[in-house]
């Protein structure tokens, strides 16, 4: 990309706007000197726009019995991606909803075979040898777990393949099954050690993904050691200690046990948020893409309050919906009972249909309200915070990055959609 590209207009002679905060200044002065390109992150967008978009696309999804959700996800991703600016350049999402629909149908066909044939065989074996269905259910669940990790990796591969920044595509090498079996082993080790090797799992799974990620023709690398993540676990382990004290007090019928348990729950929630934010910071700062490095400085307490206040507000909005709906349902139920007692069977049947319609409509109304408020007060603030606390340190290497070929990847993220593995945005 030439120096007169739209991303470098208005900048200095070297395309450098200069640092905007102390974090960027520290990195510039200590790592590379004054000639590097410091690209600060920001997020352009407001709550009202994403609330309206989420509400409108959610309503269309309900009216089309779920088919519009592929278009809903595409439109939301394009909104979020375009809001992320690094060095003034917005990210782009180029995914096609038809790709998602096709991938979903392929995944459903595969899972239908698995559920219909494999589960039938497992059930037959279970009843033949164990005289019950517990073994069949256990084996069926065990068979789905690898698919869950497989789907998450493929979803990430599709999203990266449809993401561009400064016109250059990202990409992820094939390796879904390799990721799946590694994830199974790491989870087993983490569980068997009572969570003590949780940082090890986090680091090595992230390294597997990062070392297979490309920006154009430049491969990303995850540097560092897994032991560096132990600093992120301190609040989780302290909360576990407080929970143990609470258990002892409750066992001894000490009234303070309830208060200590409450503190343990709050502290544990903060500990999980702290671990998530701190590992993101440590892992991001240890990544490299050729000569390009990163400096992340998110604030764990800020993220924790975004979750608490955002989901608290979402719950409050849902409660507002539930109160009038509850009164309406009670009124309809009373009307059905009164009509049935009076012998008006047809009218009672009509009221039963009305009760069903109100119940279904209420469910979707609550679903739409929750989703729209969560986007406005949880998802978007999180994207904004992570974007504004990220700096890309570019020692004049970005202009050397070449375009990579398009990954067709026709199955898109169908397995992630079918298995609902939390790859929404």
C-alpha positions as a printed NumPy array, in Angstrom:
array([[  0.   ,   0.   ,   0.   ],
       [  1.418,   3.388,  -1.009],
       [  2.006,   6.344,   1.254],
       [ -0.913,   8.264,  -0.286],
       [ -3.427,   5.585,   0.746],
       [ -6.597,   6.78 ,   2.508],
       [ -5.304,   5.291,   5.762],
       [ -2.239,   7.569,   5.855],
       [ -3.791,  10.865,   4.747],
       [ -3.512,  13.59 ,   7.324],
       [ -0.644,  11.823,   9.108],
       [  2.97 ,  12.818,   9.381],
       [  5.714,  12.162,   6.904],
       [  5.994,   8.551,   8.032],
       [  2.243,   8.019,   8.365],
       [  2.504,   8.501,  12.139],
       [ -0.157,  10.381,  14.077],
       [  1.904,  10.065,  17.232],
       [  0.914,   8.475,  20.521],
       [ -2.406,   9.426,  22.098],
       [ -1.814,   8.134,  25.589],
       [  0.85 ,   7.186,  28.082],
       [  0.669,   3.506,  27.106],
       [  1.581,   4.225,  23.499],
       [  4.22 ,   6.74 ,  24.574],
       [  5.841,   4.143,  26.836],
       [  5.973,   1.575,  24.047],
       [  7.364,   4.091,  21.562],
       [ 10.105,   5.348,  23.841],
       [ 11.208,   1.978,  25.212],
       [ 10.899,  -0.47 ,  22.32 ],
       [ 11.584,   1.133,  18.966],
       [ 12.344,   4.816,  19.319],
       [ 10.603,   7.761,  17.658],
       [ 10.441,   6.425,  14.074],
       [  7.863,   3.696,  14.571],
       [  4.234,   3.937,  13.51 ],
       [  1.924,   3.889,  16.533],
       [ -1.618,   3.023,  15.46 ],
       [ -4.101,   3.591,  18.26 ],
       [ -7.427,   1.797,  18.36 ],
       [-10.858,   3.368,  18.707],
       [-14.48 ,   2.396,  18.248],
       [-17.046,   4.381,  16.262],
       [-20.653,   3.603,  17.14 ],
       [-23.406,   4.318,  19.617],
       [-25.88 ,   2.332,  21.665],
       [-28.964,   3.642,  19.886],
       [-27.847,   2.402,  16.461],
       [-26.917,  -1.098,  17.561],
       [-30.041,  -1.368,  19.742],
       [-32.254,  -0.519,  16.777],
       [-30.348,  -2.838,  14.436],
       [-30.473,  -5.762,  16.883],
       [-34.18 ,  -5.207,  17.574],
       [-35.144,  -4.91 ,  13.905],
       [-33.095,  -7.881,  12.7  ],
       [-34.26 ,  -9.944,  15.68 ],
       [-37.894,  -9.211,  14.818],
       [-37.299, -10.233,  11.191],
       [-35.69 , -13.442,  12.447],
       [-38.796, -14.262,  14.49 ],
       [-41.178, -13.415,  11.622],
       [-39.231, -15.671,   9.232],
       [-39.141, -18.541,  11.751],
       [-35.393, -18.214,  12.204],
       [-34.225, -18.063,   8.591],
       [-33.277, -14.402,   8.755],
       [-30.773, -15.023,  11.568],
       [-28.   , -15.593,   9.005],
       [-28.656, -12.118,   7.61 ],
       [-29.049, -10.739,  11.143],
       [-25.628, -12.03 ,  12.159],
       [-24.049, -10.685,   8.967],
       [-25.517,  -7.2  ,   9.414],
       [-24.478,  -7.039,  13.088],
       [-20.954,  -8.196,  12.294],
       [-20.606,  -5.615,   9.551],
       [-21.713,  -2.923,  12.036],
       [-19.253,  -4.04 ,  14.719],
       [-16.348,  -4.587,  12.331],
       [-16.788,  -1.173,  10.688],
       [-16.814,   0.451,  14.129],
       [-13.33 ,  -0.84 ,  14.978],
       [-10.676,   1.606,  13.765],
       [ -6.939,   1.055,  14.22 ],
       [ -4.875,   3.971,  13.019],
       [ -8.068,   5.364,  11.497],
       [ -8.589,   2.345,   9.235],
       [-11.856,   0.443,   9.773],
       [-12.075,  -3.325,   9.72 ],
       [-14.372,  -4.928,   7.146],
       [-16.549,  -8.019,   7.335],
       [-17.299,  -9.584,   3.944],
       [-19.256, -12.661,   4.988],
       [-22.238, -13.77 ,   2.919],
       [-25.44 , -14.889,   4.687],
       [-26.103, -17.444,   1.952],
       [-22.783, -19.087,   2.816],
       [-23.938, -19.354,   6.41 ],
       [-27.297, -20.833,   5.407],
       [-25.649, -23.43 ,   3.148],
       [-23.125, -24.352,   5.83 ],
       [-25.893, -24.694,   8.387],
       [-27.863, -27.064,   6.133],
       [-24.755, -29.197,   5.527],
       [-24.093, -29.375,   9.272],
       [-27.71 , -30.247,  10.047],
       [-27.614, -33.069,   7.497],
       [-24.465, -34.482,   9.109],
       [-25.835, -34.147,  12.639],
       [-29.139, -35.71 ,  11.572],
       [-27.188, -38.774,  10.438],
       [-25.238, -38.81 ,  13.693],
       [-28.346, -38.47 ,  15.857],
       [-30.479, -40.81 ,  13.779],
       [-28.012, -43.621,  13.047],
       [-25.14 , -43.475,  15.52 ],
       [-27.373, -42.756,  18.522],
       [-29.71 , -45.581,  17.506],
       [-26.772, -48.013,  17.455],
       [-25.526, -46.699,  20.796],
       [-28.979, -47.15 ,  22.303],
       [-29.163, -50.727,  21.014],
       [-25.738, -51.573,  22.483],
       [-26.587, -49.849,  25.762],
       [-29.789, -51.822,  26.282],
       [-28.149, -55.072,  25.128],
       [-25.167, -54.921,  27.481],
       [-26.142, -52.535,  30.281],
       [-29.946, -52.93 ,  30.37 ],
       [-30.453, -49.167,  30.335],
       [-29.919, -46.035,  28.269],
       [-27.425, -44.225,  30.512],
       [-24.385, -45.603,  28.671],
       [-25.867, -44.548,  25.324],
       [-26.466, -40.995,  26.52 ],
       [-22.975, -40.782,  28.026],
       [-21.28 , -42.04 ,  24.838],
       [-23.442, -39.773,  22.686],
       [-22.437, -36.735,  24.753],
       [-18.786, -37.771,  24.635],
       [-19.059, -37.973,  20.854],
       [-20.476, -34.444,  20.588],
       [-17.759, -32.773,  22.699],
       [-15.01 , -33.098,  20.015],
       [-17.466, -31.706,  17.456],
       [-18.014, -28.706,  19.73 ],
       [-14.291, -27.804,  19.673],
       [-14.106, -28.649,  15.967],
       [-16.976, -26.239,  15.274],
       [-15.395, -23.42 ,  17.271],
       [-12.151, -23.62 ,  15.291],
       [-13.972, -23.719,  11.953],
       [-16.122, -20.746,  12.971],
       [-12.963, -18.784,  13.773],
       [-11.459, -19.792,  10.437],
       [-14.518, -18.559,   8.545],
       [-14.713, -15.249,  10.425],
       [-11.013, -14.506,   9.848],
       [-11.301, -15.454,   6.168],
       [-14.082, -12.863,   5.818],
       [-12.28 , -10.104,   7.747],
       [-10.111,  -7.421,   6.142],
       [ -8.148,  -4.485,   7.476],
       [ -6.518,  -1.911,   5.187],
       [ -7.842,  -4.08 ,   2.353],
       [ -5.751,  -7.106,   3.439],
       [ -7.471, -10.369,   4.327],
       [ -6.898, -12.389,   7.458],
       [ -6.812, -16.172,   7.35 ],
       [ -6.541, -19.289,   9.476],
       [ -4.952, -22.525,   8.337],
       [ -7.032, -25.739,   8.409],
       [ -6.551, -27.63 ,  11.657],
       [ -9.931, -28.077,  13.292],
       [ -9.432, -31.725,  14.265],
       [ -5.966, -30.975,  15.625],
       [ -7.485, -28.246,  17.765],
       [-10.316, -30.546,  18.899],
       [ -8.115, -33.332,  20.259],
       [ -5.711, -30.86 ,  21.867],
       [ -8.631, -29.122,  23.564],
       [ -9.912, -32.47 ,  24.867],
       [ -6.508, -33.354,  26.339],
       [ -5.994, -29.931,  27.906],
       [ -9.477, -29.889,  29.421],
       [ -8.962, -33.364,  30.864],
       [ -5.64 , -32.325,  32.426],
       [ -7.176, -29.11 ,  33.783],
       [-10.09 , -30.963,  35.384],
       [ -7.859, -33.685,  36.848],
       [ -5.6  , -31.043,  38.447],
       [ -8.536, -29.176,  39.967],
       [ -7.981, -26.154,  37.732],
       [ -4.327, -25.644,  38.671],
       [ -3.231, -26.025,  35.032],
       [ -5.968, -23.793,  33.646],
       [ -3.394, -21.175,  32.459],
       [ -1.512, -23.923,  30.62 ],
       [ -4.648, -24.841,  28.663],
       [ -5.42 , -21.19 ,  27.892],
       [ -1.918, -20.504,  26.589],
       [ -1.425, -23.59 ,  24.431],
       [ -4.857, -23.482,  22.799],
       [ -4.373, -19.799,  22.003],
       [ -0.894, -20.531,  20.656],
       [ -2.298, -23.253,  18.392],
       [ -4.806, -20.791,  16.94 ],
       [ -2.455, -17.803,  16.723],
       [  0.441, -19.661,  15.089],
       [ -1.939, -20.669,  12.276],
       [ -3.338, -17.171,  11.774],
       [ -2.239, -14.959,   8.89 ],
       [ -2.596, -11.283,   8.043],
       [ -2.036, -11.235,   4.312],
       [  1.23 , -13.078,   3.747],
       [  2.454, -12.488,   7.329],
       [  2.047, -15.21 ,   9.918],
       [  1.201, -14.323,  13.506],
       [  3.218, -15.859,  16.327],
       [  2.295, -16.37 ,  19.965],
       [  5.376, -15.801,  22.091],
       [  5.812, -16.035,  25.842],
       [  5.329, -18.916,  28.294],
       [  2.211, -20.41 ,  29.792],
       [  3.42 , -19.722,  33.333],
       [  3.087, -15.965,  32.717],
       [ -0.698, -16.381,  32.911],
       [ -0.639, -17.398,  36.565],
       [ -0.737, -13.73 ,  37.549],
       [ -4.252, -13.634,  36.048],
       [ -5.553, -16.355,  38.371],
       [ -4.966, -14.632,  41.705],
       [ -8.543, -13.435,  42.241],
       [-10.016, -16.799,  41.217],
       [ -7.899, -18.659,  43.767],
       [ -8.519, -16.052,  46.483],
       [-12.245, -16.367,  45.856],
       [-11.884, -20.16 ,  46.172],
       [-10.194, -19.669,  49.554],
       [-13.016, -17.382,  50.709],
       [-15.554, -19.951,  49.479],
       [-13.789, -22.613,  51.552],
       [-14.002, -20.397,  54.649],
       [-17.696, -19.841,  53.955],
       [-18.259, -23.595,  53.678],
       [-16.565, -24.151,  57.063],
       [-18.663, -21.433,  58.694],
       [-21.899, -22.772,  57.217],
       [-21.022, -26.3  ,  58.321],
       [-20.499, -24.927,  61.844],
       [-23.897, -23.121,  61.674],
       [-22.159, -19.753,  61.955],
       [-24.404, -16.903,  60.795],
       [-21.427, -15.177,  59.152],
       [-21.2  , -18.043,  56.677],
       [-23.939, -16.564,  54.472],
       [-22.196, -13.166,  54.261],
       [-18.839, -14.76 ,  53.51 ],
       [-20.456, -16.948,  50.841],
       [-21.952, -13.84 ,  49.224],
       [-18.514, -12.212,  49.179],
       [-17.046, -15.377,  47.626],
       [-19.639, -15.327,  44.818],
       [-19.009, -11.657,  43.98 ],
       [-15.26 , -12.114,  44.227],
       [-15.443, -15.238,  42.062],
       [-17.362, -13.35 ,  39.371],
       [-14.773, -10.593,  39.408],
       [-12.021, -13.213,  39.386],
       [-13.355, -14.791,  36.2  ],
       [-13.642, -11.38 ,  34.523],
       [-10.131, -10.501,  35.717],
       [ -8.741, -13.77 ,  34.329],
       [-10.396, -13.226,  30.962],
       [ -9.198,  -9.627,  30.634],
       [ -5.699, -10.19 ,  32.005],
       [ -5.028, -13.241,  29.817],
       [ -6.197, -11.242,  26.785],
       [ -3.72 ,  -8.501,  27.73 ],
       [ -0.787, -10.842,  28.375],
       [ -1.363, -12.971,  25.29 ],
       [ -1.937,  -9.979,  23.006],
       [  1.23 ,  -8.253,  24.199],
       [  3.163, -11.454,  23.455],
       [  1.899, -11.726,  19.872],
       [  3.895, -10.723,  16.823],
       [  3.144, -10.492,  13.11 ],
       [  6.516, -10.206,  11.432],
       [  7.798,  -6.834,  12.623],
       [  4.41 ,  -5.771,  13.961],
       [  3.707,  -6.042,  17.694],
       [  0.766,  -5.112,  19.916],
       [  0.186,  -3.282,  23.162],
       [ -3.103,  -3.997,  25.002],
       [ -4.07 ,  -2.393,  28.31 ],
       [ -7.711,  -3.263,  29.131],
       [ -9.019,  -2.611,  32.644],
       [-10.477,  -5.678,  34.421],
       [-12.641,  -3.636,  36.808],
       [-14.164,  -1.721,  33.888],
       [-15.024,  -4.956,  32.079],
       [-16.499,  -6.43 ,  35.265],
       [-18.829,  -3.461,  35.7  ],
       [-19.863,  -3.601,  32.047],
       [-21.008,  -7.18 ,  32.628],
       [-22.726,  -6.419,  35.948],
       [-24.509,  -3.223,  34.916],
       [-25.237,  -4.381,  31.366],
       [-26.778,  -7.705,  32.274],
       [-28.463,  -6.092,  35.292],
       [-30.156,  -3.588,  32.981],
       [-31.084,  -6.378,  30.553],
       [-32.712,  -8.299,  33.4  ],
       [-34.577,  -5.152,  34.5  ],
       [-35.956,  -4.617,  30.984],
       [-37.065,  -8.248,  30.795],
       [-38.766,  -7.844,  34.189],
       [-40.658,  -4.82 ,  32.862],
       [-41.916,  -7.019,  30.031],
       [-42.783,  -9.865,  32.381],
       [-45.087,  -7.895,  34.736],
       [-47.834,  -6.902,  32.234],
       [-47.46 , -10.226,  30.438],
       [-47.973, -12.057,  33.718],
       [-51.15 , -10.099,  34.463],
       [-52.429, -10.803,  30.956],
       [-51.778, -14.525,  31.31 ],
       [-53.504, -14.609,  34.703],
       [-56.516, -12.797,  33.247],
       [-56.725, -15.221,  30.343],
       [-56.37 , -18.239,  32.643],
       [-59.16 , -16.866,  34.836],
       [-61.314, -16.346,  31.784],
       [-60.745, -19.92 ,  30.631],
       [-61.718, -21.328,  34.033],
       [-64.822, -19.138,  34.228],
       [-65.956, -20.078,  30.743],
       [-65.311, -23.762,  31.349],
       [-67.329, -23.607,  34.57 ],
       [-70.213, -22.005,  32.681],
       [-70.233, -24.713,  30.028],
       [-69.132, -22.466,  27.167],
       [-66.699, -25.005,  25.708],
       [-66.087, -23.261,  22.399],
       [-65.335, -19.929,  24.01 ],
       [-63.05 , -21.653,  26.496],
       [-61.2  , -23.275,  23.619],
       [-60.85 , -19.873,  21.964],
       [-59.422, -18.425,  25.16 ],
       [-56.981, -21.333,  25.353],
       [-55.716, -20.46 ,  21.899],
       [-55.361, -16.836,  22.991],
       [-53.406, -17.988,  26.041],
       [-51.05 , -19.997,  23.834],
       [-50.591, -17.095,  21.417],
       [-49.814, -14.663,  24.237],
       [-47.339, -17.125,  25.765],
       [-45.465, -17.597,  22.486],
       [-45.514, -13.89 ,  21.716],
       [-44.273, -13.103,  25.221],
       [-41.341, -15.485,  24.878],
       [-40.184, -13.859,  21.656],
       [-40.768, -10.338,  23.007],
       [-38.54 , -11.101,  25.991],
       [-35.955, -12.72 ,  23.706],
       [-35.872,  -9.647,  21.44 ],
       [-35.707,  -7.169,  24.321],
       [-32.911,  -9.07 ,  26.066],
       [-30.843,  -9.396,  22.883],
       [-31.171,  -5.732,  21.885],
       [-30.361,  -4.384,  25.369],
       [-27.426,  -6.806,  25.75 ],
       [-25.946,  -5.566,  22.462],
       [-26.325,  -1.932,  23.527],
       [-25.051,  -2.248,  27.103],
       [-22.76 ,  -5.315,  27.106],
       [-21.415,  -6.32 ,  23.7  ],
       [-20.858,  -2.844,  22.253],
       [-19.224,  -1.376,  25.402],
       [-16.89 ,  -4.388,  25.527],
       [-15.902,  -3.922,  21.887],
       [-15.347,  -0.215,  22.528],
       [-13.184,  -0.804,  25.579],
       [-10.999,  -3.459,  23.974],
       [-10.621,  -1.352,  20.815],
       [ -9.705,   1.841,  22.668],
       [ -7.109,   0.065,  24.793],
       [ -5.269,  -1.571,  21.871],
       [ -2.262,  -0.123,  20.058],
       [ -0.56 ,  -1.651,  17.024],
       [  3.17 ,  -0.957,  16.982],
       [  4.298,  -0.848,  13.37 ],
       [  8.001,  -0.332,  12.587],
       [  7.123,   0.544,   8.968],
       [  6.176,  -3.082,   8.242],
       [  2.478,  -2.761,   7.339],
       [  3.228,  -1.363,   3.872],
       [  5.142,  -4.555,   3.053],
       [  2.208,  -6.894,   3.729],
       [  0.882,  -8.55 ,   0.568],
       [ -2.641,  -9.784,  -0.115],
       [ -3.504, -13.439,   0.427],
       [ -5.834, -15.589,  -1.662],
       [ -9.505, -15.862,  -0.751],
       [-10.459, -18.895,   1.334],
       [-13.672, -20.188,  -0.283],
       [-14.642, -22.256,   2.77 ],
       [-18.146, -22.97 ,   1.443],
       [-19.36 , -24.675,   4.634],
       [-18.869, -21.388,   6.514],
       [-19.63 , -21.79 ,  10.244],
       [-22.504, -24.239,   9.842],
       [-21.399, -26.564,  12.635],
       [-21.068, -23.639,  15.039],
       [-24.616, -22.578,  14.145],
       [-26.038, -26.085,  14.477],
       [-24.271, -26.834,  17.77 ],
       [-24.71 , -23.312,  19.185],
       [-21.117, -23.003,  20.403],
       [-21.278, -19.313,  21.29 ],
       [-19.816, -17.929,  18.067],
       [-22.542, -15.342,  17.579],
       [-20.461, -12.184,  17.051]])
